[in-house]
Amino acid sequence: MVPGMVDDALRAAKVRGIQNILALRNDPSRGTEHWTPVDSQFTCGIDLVKYIRSSPEFSSHFCIGVAGKGP
């Protein structure tokens, strides 16, 4: 993942007045058994939640939902 890509997306959402974020992890491609994260910092939805909540710029702005299934 390009450094700053998540921050850029969050800033763009904030500027547009978006307050609700749904944090999801990507599924493996069809025919692929295992999913490989693009960025090891974000391996599941909760990683994105922790990142947003730890950022003074975003922590109080967004309401975050999480959906996913266990391994």
Jmol script that loads the backbone (N, CA, C; Angstrom):
load data "model"
ATOM      1  N   MET A   1       0.851  -1.176   0.000  1.00  0.00           N
ATOM      2  CA  MET A   1       0.000   0.000   0.000  1.00  0.00           C
ATOM      3  C   MET A   1       0.894   1.236   0.000  1.00  0.00           C
ATOM      4  N   VAL A   2       0.500   2.203  -0.779  1.00  0.00           N
ATOM      5  CA  VAL A   2       1.259   3.443  -0.863  1.00  0.00           C
ATOM      6  C   VAL A   2       1.162   4.161   0.475  1.00  0.00           C
ATOM      7  N   PRO A   3       2.316   4.595   1.045  1.00  0.00           N
ATOM      8  CA  PRO A   3       2.277   5.301   2.328  1.00  0.00           C
ATOM      9  C   PRO A   3       1.334   6.508   2.254  1.00  0.00           C
ATOM     10  N   GLY A   4       0.512   6.635   3.273  1.00  0.00           N
ATOM     11  CA  GLY A   4      -0.406   7.759   3.341  1.00  0.00           C
ATOM     12  C   GLY A   4      -1.734   7.530   2.639  1.00  0.00           C
ATOM     13  N   MET A   5      -1.903   6.386   1.974  1.00  0.00           N
ATOM     14  CA  MET A   5      -3.130   6.125   1.220  1.00  0.00           C
ATOM     15  C   MET A   5      -4.361   6.102   2.129  1.00  0.00           C
ATOM     16  N   VAL A   6      -4.255   5.485   3.290  1.00  0.00           N
ATOM     17  CA  VAL A   6      -5.375   5.431   4.228  1.00  0.00           C
ATOM     18  C   VAL A   6      -5.678   6.836   4.752  1.00  0.00           C
ATOM     19  N   ASP A   7      -4.647   7.566   5.130  1.00  0.00           N
ATOM     20  CA  ASP A   7      -4.851   8.943   5.606  1.00  0.00           C
ATOM     21  C   ASP A   7      -5.499   9.801   4.532  1.00  0.00           C
ATOM     22  N   ASP A   8      -5.053   9.657   3.284  1.00  0.00           N
ATOM     23  CA  ASP A   8      -5.634  10.434   2.186  1.00  0.00           C
ATOM     24  C   ASP A   8      -7.115  10.121   2.021  1.00  0.00           C
ATOM     25  N   ALA A   9      -7.471   8.842   2.097  1.00  0.00           N
ATOM     26  CA  ALA A   9      -8.872   8.436   1.955  1.00  0.00           C
ATOM     27  C   ALA A   9      -9.703   8.977   3.119  1.00  0.00           C
ATOM     28  N   LEU A  10      -9.161   8.917   4.335  1.00  0.00           N
ATOM     29  CA  LEU A  10      -9.879   9.425   5.502  1.00  0.00           C
ATOM     30  C   LEU A  10     -10.042  10.942   5.436  1.00  0.00           C
ATOM     31  N   ARG A  11      -9.017  11.645   4.991  1.00  0.00           N
ATOM     32  CA  ARG A  11      -9.118  13.104   4.852  1.00  0.00           C
ATOM     33  C   ARG A  11     -10.173  13.476   3.806  1.00  0.00           C
ATOM     34  N   ALA A  12     -10.171  12.754   2.697  1.00  0.00           N
ATOM     35  CA  ALA A  12     -11.155  13.021   1.643  1.00  0.00           C
ATOM     36  C   ALA A  12     -12.572  12.783   2.165  1.00  0.00           C
ATOM     37  N   ALA A  13     -12.768  11.722   2.928  1.00  0.00           N
ATOM     38  CA  ALA A  13     -14.078  11.429   3.507  1.00  0.00           C
ATOM     39  C   ALA A  13     -14.488  12.542   4.477  1.00  0.00           C
ATOM     40  N   LYS A  14     -13.546  12.973   5.300  1.00  0.00           N
ATOM     41  CA  LYS A  14     -13.831  14.019   6.295  1.00  0.00           C
ATOM     42  C   LYS A  14     -14.219  15.331   5.611  1.00  0.00           C
ATOM     43  N   VAL A  15     -13.481  15.708   4.569  1.00  0.00           N
ATOM     44  CA  VAL A  15     -13.768  16.944   3.832  1.00  0.00           C
ATOM     45  C   VAL A  15     -15.150  16.893   3.203  1.00  0.00           C
ATOM     46  N   ARG A  16     -15.570  15.712   2.773  1.00  0.00           N
ATOM     47  CA  ARG A  16     -16.883  15.553   2.138  1.00  0.00           C
ATOM     48  C   ARG A  16     -18.021  15.413   3.158  1.00  0.00           C
ATOM     49  N   GLY A  17     -17.667  15.459   4.428  1.00  0.00           N
ATOM     50  CA  GLY A  17     -18.686  15.379   5.470  1.00  0.00           C
ATOM     51  C   GLY A  17     -19.109  13.966   5.833  1.00  0.00           C
ATOM     52  N   ILE A  18     -18.379  12.989   5.351  1.00  0.00           N
ATOM     53  CA  ILE A  18     -18.688  11.597   5.678  1.00  0.00           C
ATOM     54  C   ILE A  18     -18.250  11.330   7.106  1.00  0.00           C
ATOM     55  N   GLN A  19     -19.128  10.728   7.893  1.00  0.00           N
ATOM     56  CA  GLN A  19     -18.803  10.438   9.283  1.00  0.00           C
ATOM     57  C   GLN A  19     -18.835   8.950   9.606  1.00  0.00           C
ATOM     58  N   ASN A  20     -19.473   8.153   8.764  1.00  0.00           N
ATOM     59  CA  ASN A  20     -19.582   6.718   9.025  1.00  0.00           C
ATOM     60  C   ASN A  20     -18.630   5.936   8.131  1.00  0.00           C
ATOM     61  N   ILE A  21     -17.813   5.105   8.757  1.00  0.00           N
ATOM     62  CA  ILE A  21     -16.839   4.277   8.050  1.00  0.00           C
ATOM     63  C   ILE A  21     -17.148   2.819   8.387  1.00  0.00           C
ATOM     64  N   LEU A  22     -17.160   1.967   7.374  1.00  0.00           N
ATOM     65  CA  LEU A  22     -17.318   0.533   7.582  1.00  0.00           C
ATOM     66  C   LEU A  22     -15.981  -0.121   7.292  1.00  0.00           C
ATOM     67  N   ALA A  23     -15.353  -0.677   8.327  1.00  0.00           N
ATOM     68  CA  ALA A  23     -14.024  -1.274   8.202  1.00  0.00           C
ATOM     69  C   ALA A  23     -14.159  -2.755   7.840  1.00  0.00           C
ATOM     70  N   LEU A  24     -13.675  -3.117   6.669  1.00  0.00           N
ATOM     71  CA  LEU A  24     -13.749  -4.488   6.186  1.00  0.00           C
ATOM     72  C   LEU A  24     -12.371  -4.990   5.784  1.00  0.00           C
ATOM     73  N   ARG A  25     -12.204  -6.285   5.888  1.00  0.00           N
ATOM     74  CA  ARG A  25     -11.005  -6.911   5.346  1.00  0.00           C
ATOM     75  C   ARG A  25     -11.372  -7.501   4.006  1.00  0.00           C
ATOM     76  N   ASN A  26     -10.471  -7.441   3.058  1.00  0.00           N
ATOM     77  CA  ASN A  26     -10.719  -7.991   1.740  1.00  0.00           C
ATOM     78  C   ASN A  26     -10.738  -9.515   1.783  1.00  0.00           C
ATOM     79  N   ASP A  27     -11.519 -10.125   0.933  1.00  0.00           N
ATOM     80  CA  ASP A  27     -11.536 -11.575   0.792  1.00  0.00           C
ATOM     81  C   ASP A  27     -10.511 -11.994  -0.264  1.00  0.00           C
ATOM     82  N   PRO A  28     -10.081 -13.272  -0.226  1.00  0.00           N
ATOM     83  CA  PRO A  28      -9.162 -13.735  -1.264  1.00  0.00           C
ATOM     84  C   PRO A  28      -9.846 -13.729  -2.633  1.00  0.00           C
ATOM     85  N   SER A  29      -9.054 -13.583  -3.673  1.00  0.00           N
ATOM     86  CA  SER A  29      -9.586 -13.620  -5.028  1.00  0.00           C
ATOM     87  C   SER A  29     -10.189 -14.986  -5.307  1.00  0.00           C
ATOM     88  N   ARG A  30     -11.144 -15.021  -6.189  1.00  0.00           N
ATOM     89  CA  ARG A  30     -11.778 -16.281  -6.562  1.00  0.00           C
ATOM     90  C   ARG A  30     -10.716 -17.277  -7.034  1.00  0.00           C
ATOM     91  N   GLY A  31     -10.792 -18.463  -6.513  1.00  0.00           N
ATOM     92  CA  GLY A  31      -9.824 -19.497  -6.869  1.00  0.00           C
ATOM     93  C   GLY A  31      -8.567 -19.479  -6.016  1.00  0.00           C
ATOM     94  N   THR A  32      -8.471 -18.506  -5.126  1.00  0.00           N
ATOM     95  CA  THR A  32      -7.321 -18.400  -4.230  1.00  0.00           C
ATOM     96  C   THR A  32      -7.758 -18.821  -2.834  1.00  0.00           C
ATOM     97  N   GLU A  33      -6.991 -19.706  -2.237  1.00  0.00           N
ATOM     98  CA  GLU A  33      -7.376 -20.230  -0.928  1.00  0.00           C
ATOM     99  C   GLU A  33      -7.084 -19.256   0.204  1.00  0.00           C
ATOM    100  N   HIS A  34      -5.953 -18.565   0.139  1.00  0.00           N
ATOM    101  CA  HIS A  34      -5.532 -17.686   1.231  1.00  0.00           C
ATOM    102  C   HIS A  34      -5.468 -16.243   0.766  1.00  0.00           C
ATOM    103  N   TRP A  35      -5.776 -15.351   1.684  1.00  0.00           N
ATOM    104  CA  TRP A  35      -5.707 -13.920   1.416  1.00  0.00           C
ATOM    105  C   TRP A  35      -4.375 -13.386   1.911  1.00  0.00           C
ATOM    106  N   THR A  36      -3.723 -12.584   1.106  1.00  0.00           N
ATOM    107  CA  THR A  36      -2.463 -11.952   1.486  1.00  0.00           C
ATOM    108  C   THR A  36      -2.682 -10.446   1.558  1.00  0.00           C
ATOM    109  N   PRO A  37      -2.484  -9.855   2.746  1.00  0.00           N
ATOM    110  CA  PRO A  37      -2.699  -8.405   2.856  1.00  0.00           C
ATOM    111  C   PRO A  37      -1.675  -7.619   2.047  1.00  0.00           C
ATOM    112  N   VAL A  38      -2.124  -6.503   1.497  1.00  0.00           N
ATOM    113  CA  VAL A  38      -1.231  -5.622   0.747  1.00  0.00           C
ATOM    114  C   VAL A  38      -0.306  -4.894   1.714  1.00  0.00           C
ATOM    115  N   ASP A  39      -0.818  -4.576   2.891  1.00  0.00           N
ATOM    116  CA  ASP A  39      -0.054  -3.860   3.914  1.00  0.00           C
ATOM    117  C   ASP A  39      -0.188  -4.642   5.216  1.00  0.00           C
ATOM    118  N   SER A  40       0.915  -5.072   5.758  1.00  0.00           N
ATOM    119  CA  SER A  40       0.881  -5.890   6.980  1.00  0.00           C
ATOM    120  C   SER A  40       0.347  -5.116   8.189  1.00  0.00           C
ATOM    121  N   GLN A  41       0.251  -3.801   8.077  1.00  0.00           N
ATOM    122  CA  GLN A  41      -0.318  -2.992   9.172  1.00  0.00           C
ATOM    123  C   GLN A  41      -1.829  -3.205   9.279  1.00  0.00           C
ATOM    124  N   PHE A  42      -2.459  -3.592   8.170  1.00  0.00           N
ATOM    125  CA  PHE A  42      -3.905  -3.754   8.129  1.00  0.00           C
ATOM    126  C   PHE A  42      -4.262  -5.159   7.649  1.00  0.00           C
ATOM    127  N   THR A  43      -4.307  -6.103   8.580  1.00  0.00           N
ATOM    128  CA  THR A  43      -4.615  -7.481   8.205  1.00  0.00           C
ATOM    129  C   THR A  43      -6.069  -7.854   8.469  1.00  0.00           C
ATOM    130  N   CYS A  44      -6.782  -7.024   9.228  1.00  0.00           N
ATOM    131  CA  CYS A  44      -8.212  -7.242   9.449  1.00  0.00           C
ATOM    132  C   CYS A  44      -8.863  -5.897   9.786  1.00  0.00           C
ATOM    133  N   GLY A  45     -10.188  -5.883   9.797  1.00  0.00           N
ATOM    134  CA  GLY A  45     -10.924  -4.635  10.007  1.00  0.00           C
ATOM    135  C   GLY A  45     -10.559  -3.919  11.290  1.00  0.00           C
ATOM    136  N   ILE A  46     -10.320  -4.669  12.350  1.00  0.00           N
ATOM    137  CA  ILE A  46     -10.008  -4.044  13.642  1.00  0.00           C
ATOM    138  C   ILE A  46      -8.702  -3.241  13.590  1.00  0.00           C
ATOM    139  N   ASP A  47      -7.787  -3.632  12.696  1.00  0.00           N
ATOM    140  CA  ASP A  47      -6.542  -2.867  12.543  1.00  0.00           C
ATOM    141  C   ASP A  47      -6.837  -1.451  12.037  1.00  0.00           C
ATOM    142  N   LEU A  48      -7.793  -1.351  11.124  1.00  0.00           N
ATOM    143  CA  LEU A  48      -8.182  -0.031  10.630  1.00  0.00           C
ATOM    144  C   LEU A  48      -8.873   0.774  11.724  1.00  0.00           C
ATOM    145  N   VAL A  49      -9.710   0.113  12.505  1.00  0.00           N
ATOM    146  CA  VAL A  49     -10.382   0.790  13.627  1.00  0.00           C
ATOM    147  C   VAL A  49      -9.344   1.339  14.601  1.00  0.00           C
ATOM    148  N   LYS A  50      -8.390   0.509  14.994  1.00  0.00           N
ATOM    149  CA  LYS A  50      -7.338   0.942  15.935  1.00  0.00           C
ATOM    150  C   LYS A  50      -6.552   2.111  15.363  1.00  0.00           C
ATOM    151  N   TYR A  51      -6.261   2.049  14.063  1.00  0.00           N
ATOM    152  CA  TYR A  51      -5.496   3.119  13.422  1.00  0.00           C
ATOM    153  C   TYR A  51      -6.281   4.434  13.465  1.00  0.00           C
ATOM    154  N   ILE A  52      -7.551   4.372  13.087  1.00  0.00           N
ATOM    155  CA  ILE A  52      -8.368   5.594  13.080  1.00  0.00           C
ATOM    156  C   ILE A  52      -8.511   6.150  14.495  1.00  0.00           C
ATOM    157  N   ARG A  53      -8.779   5.289  15.468  1.00  0.00           N
ATOM    158  CA  ARG A  53      -8.959   5.735  16.856  1.00  0.00           C
ATOM    159  C   ARG A  53      -7.671   6.283  17.469  1.00  0.00           C
ATOM    160  N   SER A  54      -6.516   5.871  16.957  1.00  0.00           N
ATOM    161  CA  SER A  54      -5.240   6.359  17.506  1.00  0.00           C
ATOM    162  C   SER A  54      -4.810   7.686  16.881  1.00  0.00           C
ATOM    163  N   SER A  55      -5.517   8.131  15.857  1.00  0.00           N
ATOM    164  CA  SER A  55      -5.144   9.350  15.150  1.00  0.00           C
ATOM    165  C   SER A  55      -5.914  10.556  15.690  1.00  0.00           C
ATOM    166  N   PRO A  56      -5.219  11.553  16.223  1.00  0.00           N
ATOM    167  CA  PRO A  56      -5.907  12.755  16.717  1.00  0.00           C
ATOM    168  C   PRO A  56      -6.724  13.449  15.624  1.00  0.00           C
ATOM    169  N   GLU A  57      -6.285  13.315  14.393  1.00  0.00           N
ATOM    170  CA  GLU A  57      -6.971  13.959  13.269  1.00  0.00           C
ATOM    171  C   GLU A  57      -8.335  13.320  12.982  1.00  0.00           C
ATOM    172  N   PHE A  58      -8.464  12.020  13.231  1.00  0.00           N
ATOM    173  CA  PHE A  58      -9.668  11.305  12.827  1.00  0.00           C
ATOM    174  C   PHE A  58     -10.471  10.686  13.975  1.00  0.00           C
ATOM    175  N   SER A  59      -9.876  10.516  15.128  1.00  0.00           N
ATOM    176  CA  SER A  59     -10.477   9.702  16.191  1.00  0.00           C
ATOM    177  C   SER A  59     -11.856  10.171  16.636  1.00  0.00           C
ATOM    178  N   SER A  60     -12.068  11.465  16.704  1.00  0.00           N
ATOM    179  CA  SER A  60     -13.363  11.948  17.186  1.00  0.00           C
ATOM    180  C   SER A  60     -14.339  12.254  16.056  1.00  0.00           C
ATOM    181  N   HIS A  61     -13.907  12.147  14.823  1.00  0.00           N
ATOM    182  CA  HIS A  61     -14.765  12.514  13.693  1.00  0.00           C
ATOM    183  C   HIS A  61     -15.617  11.352  13.186  1.00  0.00           C
ATOM    184  N   PHE A  62     -15.043  10.158  13.131  1.00  0.00           N
ATOM    185  CA  PHE A  62     -15.716   9.042  12.471  1.00  0.00           C
ATOM    186  C   PHE A  62     -16.417   8.099  13.443  1.00  0.00           C
ATOM    187  N   CYS A  63     -17.570   7.612  13.013  1.00  0.00           N
ATOM    188  CA  CYS A  63     -18.276   6.516  13.660  1.00  0.00           C
ATOM    189  C   CYS A  63     -17.915   5.282  12.829  1.00  0.00           C
ATOM    190  N   ILE A  64     -17.343   4.264  13.460  1.00  0.00           N
ATOM    191  CA  ILE A  64     -16.791   3.135  12.715  1.00  0.00           C
ATOM    192  C   ILE A  64     -17.575   1.865  12.985  1.00  0.00           C
ATOM    193  N   GLY A  65     -17.983   1.205  11.923  1.00  0.00           N
ATOM    194  CA  GLY A  65     -18.613  -0.110  12.017  1.00  0.00           C
ATOM    195  C   GLY A  65     -17.645  -1.155  11.505  1.00  0.00           C
ATOM    196  N   VAL A  66     -17.776  -2.362  11.997  1.00  0.00           N
ATOM    197  CA  VAL A  66     -16.891  -3.451  11.576  1.00  0.00           C
ATOM    198  C   VAL A  66     -17.746  -4.659  11.221  1.00  0.00           C
ATOM    199  N   ALA A  67     -17.399  -5.310  10.144  1.00  0.00           N
ATOM    200  CA  ALA A  67     -18.081  -6.549   9.754  1.00  0.00           C
ATOM    201  C   ALA A  67     -17.017  -7.527   9.270  1.00  0.00           C
ATOM    202  N   GLY A  68     -17.263  -8.777   9.502  1.00  0.00           N
ATOM    203  CA  GLY A  68     -16.324  -9.773   9.011  1.00  0.00           C
ATOM    204  C   GLY A  68     -16.667 -11.142   9.527  1.00  0.00           C
ATOM    205  N   LYS A  69     -15.919 -12.090   9.073  1.00  0.00           N
ATOM    206  CA  LYS A  69     -16.100 -13.458   9.542  1.00  0.00           C
ATOM    207  C   LYS A  69     -14.778 -13.967  10.073  1.00  0.00           C
ATOM    208  N   GLY A  70     -14.860 -14.897  10.962  1.00  0.00           N
ATOM    209  CA  GLY A  70     -13.650 -15.468  11.554  1.00  0.00           C
ATOM    210  C   GLY A  70     -12.950 -16.402  10.583  1.00  0.00           C
ATOM    211  N   PRO A  71     -11.735 -16.761  10.929  1.00  0.00           N
ATOM    212  CA  PRO A  71     -10.964 -17.637  10.039  1.00  0.00           C
ATOM    213  C   PRO A  71     -11.593 -19.014   9.896  1.00  0.00           C
TER     214      PRO A  71
END
end "model"
wireframe off; spacefill off
backbone 0.3
color backbone group
